[in-house]
Amino acid sequence: MTLPYDTTNGTSPGELDNNPYMAPDPAPESLAAESAGTIIPAFDFRVDYAAVTVMGQGRKANQDSLRCVPELGLFIIADGMGGHAAGEVASRLAIDEVEKALGEEATRQLVREYARDPNLEGRRLIYRCMEEAARRANAAVIAAGQEDHERHGMGTTLDFVLLVRDRAFFAHVGDSRAYLVRPTITLQLTHDHAAYDSLRTSGKRMPQRMVRSPLSNSIGHRKTLKVDTLFVDLATRDRIVLCTDGVFDVYDEERLLGQAMRKGPVAEVSRRLARLARKRGPNDDTTAITIAVKRRFAKRPADAGPRSQDIQTLAASPLLDGLETAFVLSTITAGVEVDLLKGDEIPRAVANDRVAYVVIDGMVELPNGRTLGPSGLLMAESLLDVARRGPLPKVTEDARLLRIRQTDFEEVCTHNTALAAELYKRIARHLASLQG
């Protein structure tokens, strides 16, 4: 299927051609999957999606794998590693296991129940199902490697998204990435599980472009697996992009990557990402899935319930206190809601950037012994790109936090200078109060 050119974004094909990061790909044979106006069970919006995977030059096999399963609301990518085509085996096997696990009737029933009643416990049950799917993939890859000595030690990254109601649930292992692309901002949702990740968590920023370091966590790496999970609320015109490192590594600036993801129909976006990767980093396999959230066709009676309460909690934080509602809503588009459990440390850096947090519910203890509850603001200095060292805050009661990266906060401020002035004023006031 070929989609007509989307004229609603104000960009013509000629304008795209003039930008090396934006030029469309003339090779339609690279398109692996595409669909327009798809209805997904238990999801309230129609979606367009397109997927591309391209083998690196000189390689004997493409070790990336992807899967689009709209009947489950499931989209998956994996970037395999290992000789003798073992990476290809690992990535495909991991995807098979995830699809099998999330396609089970018990899981589908859980998804349907959450769509009817999106409560916190239901959300955590979905997380558990996604984590269990990743662990099953891990066990399957390890077992396959033990059965064939030529594939011993094979592994893969794994990222998948599950669309439910008006939300997207993500699971992440390794250094492929998930992005949320909105009309005025692009959020990197996942952070790389790489050897330098502990440095970033301690608050030390790493260069935007550097030699890739070994993975510290992947499918097939070891029996103990770390699975990151998070969710985001979705609206018409949002986009989700899943991609392997062969795609995002070739972009010198995150802003340019966001532009490439935002412009044009989804098929064009996926091809464009693959085209530039093939041109500037031809030896790596490249894979991208682009999902566009289109018209909403289902409206549920309880949509405004808990979400309204969360907005009130966020609006009472030192960062947003006294702002008009439109400014509050504009600011929180830069945030991602995360769940942390009692005993978890709260990192100062995620996705190669410093981060701040607003507590939505739960309790957090600061290194000085002070506790923060709902509306509390953590690490405000991160929004000014200021590093802090020392012990990390800890969760003392299971918590939900709105996490805001400095780069995303800066993008919001650049887009609206009046809002920026109000936000920086509140950050300064908050930091001064801490000194007092």
N, C-alpha and C positions, 0 to 999 in steps of 0.2 A: 504494500500500500504506500502511496506517495501522498504526503500531506501538502495542501496548498501553502504558499508562503504566508506567514502570519504578519499582516500589515498593521496590527494593533500596537506593536511595540515601537513604532516610529523609526525603524531602521530598515534601510533598503539593502538588497544584496550587494549593490555597488559600494555602499559605505562599509560593509563587512570586508569586501575584497581589499580595501585600502589599509586595513589593519592586519599585520601578520598573525596576531593572536585571534583574529575573528574570521579569517577567510574561510568560507565553506568548503567542505571536502567534496571534490568531484568524483569520488570513488564510491558509488552507491553499493558496490558489492560487499563493503565492509559492514553493512547494516545487518545485525543478527536477528533483531526482533523489533517490531513496531506495531502499535495499535493506537487508534484514536477514539475518543468518546467512550472508553470502556467503563462498564459498570462492575464494581467489585462488591461481592457480598459483604454485608455488615459495615460498609464504608459509605459515607454520605455524599461523596462527590464523584462525578465522572472524572476519569483521568486519561491523559495521553501519555504513552511511554515509548521509548526507543532505546535499543541496546546495541552497542558496537563492541566487538573484540577483534584485535588485529595482532598477528604474530610479528615479533621483532625480526628485523632483517638478519639473515644468516642462521636463524634458529631452525631446528628440526621439528619442533612442536611448540604450540602455543600453550604455555603452562597456566594461563588465566582461564577461568571458567565463569559462566554467568547463567542465571536462570530467572525467567520472568514467569510467575505463576499467578495470574490475575484472579483465578477462581479461589485462591487462598488469600489474596491481597499481599502476596509475598514476592519480594525481589531480592536476589542474592548475587554477590560477586565473590570470587576467591582468586588469589594470586599464589600459585604453587611454586615450590622450590624442591630441588633434588635432581640428580642426574638420571640418565636412562629413562627419560620421559616420566620419572617418578613425580615431578611437580604437577604434571598434567593429571596423573592418576589421583594425587592427593586432593587437588582442588575440585575435581569432578566428584570424588567420593564424599567429600565434606558437604557439597551442595546436595547430593542425593540424600544424605542423612538428615539434613535440615528440612528438606521438603517432606520427607517421610514423617519426621517427628511432628511438624506443624500441620500436617495433613490428617493426623489422627482425629477421630471423632471427638474424643474428650477435649482436645485442644480447640476444635472448631466450636464446640458447645460453649467453652469458656469465652471465646471471642464474641459469640452471639450474646451471651449474658452481659459482657462488658459493654457492648454496643447499646443494650437496653438500659443499663444502669452503670455508668462509668465511675464507680467508687474506687477508693484508694486500695482496698484489699484486692479487688479485681485486677487493678493495674499491676500490683505486685505478683499476682498469680500469672499474668501474661509474661512478666519478666522471667519468672521461674521456668516457664515453658520454653522461652527462648534460650535461657542459659542451659537448660537440659538438652535442647537440640544441639547447641554448640558442643556440649560435653560428649554427646553421642557421636558427633562428627569427629571429635578428637580421639575417642576410643577406637573408632573404625579405622582412622588413618594409622594410628599406632599399630593396631592389629595387622593391617595389611602390610606395613613395613616389616613386621616381625616374620610374616609368612614368606616373604621374598627378600633375600639378602641384598639383591641389587637395589631394592627400594627402601632399605633400612635408613632411617633418619629423614625420610621425606616429610614435607610439611606444607602448610598453606596458611595464608591469611584468610579471614572470613568476615564478611559484613553482610547483614541482611536487615531488611525493613519490612514491618508488618503494618498494613494500613487497616485501622479499625475506627469506626464512627467518624470523628473529625480529627483523628490523631495518627501520628506515625511513631511506631515503636522501633527502636534500633538496637541491634546487638553487634558488638565489634570485638574482633581479635586480630592483632597484628598491625600492619602499617598501611593497609588500604584505607580509604576515607569515605565518610558520608558528609554531605553538605546540604544545608537548607538554604535555598536561594529565594529571596523575597524581592519585590520590585525595587527596593532601595538599599538592600543589605544582603550580604552572603555570609552565612554562619558555618564555620567548620565545626561539626558536631563531635567528631571523634579525635582522640589524640593517639599518636603513633606509639605502639608498644615496642620501643627500640631501646638500645642499651643506654642511651643518654637521657632516657625519660626520668630517671631518678634525679638528675641535675635540674631538669625543668621543674619537677615537683618541689624541689628545695628552694625554687625562686630564681635560679640562674637561667637567663634566656639563652637559647642556642641560636646560631645564625640561621637566617631564613633558608639559605642554600648552603649545604655542606655535604660532605661525603656521607652516604647512607651508612648508618651503623647497624650492627647485627640486631635481629629481632630478639627481644627478651621474652616474648610470649607469642605463641602461634599454635595453630592446630597441628598436632603431631610432635610438638616440641618436647612436652613432658606430660605425665598423667595429671598433674595439678594444673588447671587451666584458669586463667583470669578472663572473665567475660564482662565487658563494659555494656551497660544498658542505660537507655534514656528514652524520653519521648518528647515530642513537640506537638503543639496544637497547629492545625493547618487551616488555611483559608484559600479561597479562589485566587489564582495567580501565583501561589507558592509553587516552588519546584524542589524536588529532591534529586540529588546526583550522588550515585555511588561510583567510585572509580579506584583503580589500582594506582600504584606509585608511578607507573609509566606515564600516566596522564598528568598528575599535578606537579611532578618534579621538574617539568620543562618550563613552568611559569616563574618568572623572576619576582612577580609581586602577586599577592593574594587578590588585590583589586582587579588585576587583569584576568585572573582565573574567574572571578565573579562575573565580570563582563561577558566572558565567553560562554558562561553557563546561562546567562540571563536572556540573551538575544536570540530570537528566531524560534521556529518549531523544534520540538524535542528531537526529531530525527536529525535535523541540521546541527543541533548542539552536540549530540553524541558523535556525529561524524567529525565536526570541527575539533573536538577535543582529541580524537584519535589522529586526525590529520597532522596537527601541530606536533603531537608526541612523536609521530613517525618521522617528521621532518627534522626535529631538533634532538631527539633521543632515539634513533631508529633501532637500536639493539634490544630494547626492552619491549615485552608484550604490553599492550595497552587495552584496557577494558573500561567502558563507561555505560551506566544505565541512567537515563534521564526520565523523570516522572513529573508531569505537569498536572497540578490540581486545577480542574476546570469547574464547570457550573455545579453548584450544590443542588441536588434534587430531593434530599430528605431533610426534614426539619423535625427535631425531636423536642418534646415539651420541656425537658429538664436542662436544655443546653446552657442556660444562663445561671444555673444554680451555684455550684461550688466555684465556678470560674469567677463570678462576681465577687465572692468573698475573698478569693486569692488576690484579686486586683485591689481590693480595699486594704488588705494586709500589706501589699507591696507599696501602695500609695502612702502608707504611714511611715515608711522607712526614711532615715535621714537623707537618702539620695533623692527621694521623690516627694517628700513632705511639702504640701502646699501647692504643688503643681496642678494645673488644670488637667482634666481627665485626658484630653487629647495628647498632651505632653507625656503623661504617664504611659499611655498606650504606645506611643512612638518609642519610648525608651525601652520598654520591656520586650519589644520586638528583637532587641539585640541579645536577649537572654535565652537560656535553655534551662528547663527545670530538671533537676537531678535529685535522686533519692539516695540518702546515705544512712547507714545503719549505726546503731549505738557502738561506740568504740572506734569508728572510722576516723582517720585523720583527713582534714580538708586541705587539698593541695593548693599552692599559690600559683601554679602554672599548669595550664591544660592546653592541648593543641598548639604547642609552641608559642604560647603567649601567657602573659600574666592575667589573672582573673580576680574579680570581686564577686561577692555573694550577698543576696538578701535572703534572710530566713523566712520561709512561708509558714512552716510549722515545725515543731520539734524544738530541741534545745542544743546549744553549742557552748562549749567551754573554751575560753581563750587561754593562752599560755599564762597570763597573769592571774588566772583563777576566776575572772569575771565570766558570767554566763549571759548568753543572748538567746532570746526567744523570738517569736514571730515579729517581723518588721526589722529585726536587727541587721545591721550592715557590717559585713566582714571585708577586710582587705581593701578599703576604699582607695588606698594609695596606688593599687594596681591600675586603676583607671587613669592615673596620671603617669603611668609607665615608670613608677618608682619601685625599686626592689626592696624587699625586707627579708632579713635572715632570721634564723632562730627556730624554736619549736613551732609546730603547726597546731591550729585549733583542733579540738576533737568533738565529735558528736556524743552527747550524753543521753540523748533520747532520740530515737529514730526521727530523721528530719527530711524535709523537702526544702531545697534551696533553689533560688534563681541564680544561675551562674552567668556572668557577663565577662567576655573577653575584652581586653583593652582595645584590640584592633576593631572589634565590632562596635564598641562604645564610641570610638573615634569616628567611625563611619556614620553613625547616627548623628553625632555632633556636626560633622561636616555638611550633612544634608540639611540641617536646621540650625542655623547659628543662634537664633533666639533661644531655642531649647538648650543649646550648648552653654550659653551664658548662665542660665538658671542652674544647670547641672553642676558646672564647675564651682559656682557660688556655694552650692550645698555641700560639695565635697570639701571645699576649703573650711567651711563652718564646722563640718563633722570632724575633720582632722584636728582643727584647733581645739575642739571640745575634748578630744582624747588627751591632748597635751596638758589641759587644765586639770 
